[in-house]
Amino acid sequence: MTRMPFAPQDKILRTYTEPEIASLLRELHERGEPFGIRWGSATVDGTTVHLGDTSLAIFLNLLELLREASRK
């Protein structure tokens, strides 16, 4: 990663709005598709992304890895 990964307790995670998370979720679906990463069950409820047992930090870290992979 080009930046430090998010930790589950990072306070910045509480600042994401519903539209921001929904947009990031769409980006994850687009960037993940070539790698076979599908998260069809992910939903946005308020400011929370529901990914089963996965935290928002893991979701954002995965998205950053996909961004990095597309730059290479």
Secondary structure, DSSP 4 states (H G I P E B T S, - for coil): --SPPP-TT-GGGGG--HHHHHHHHHHHHHHHGGGT---TT-EEETTEEEBTTB-HHHHHHHHHHHHHHHH-
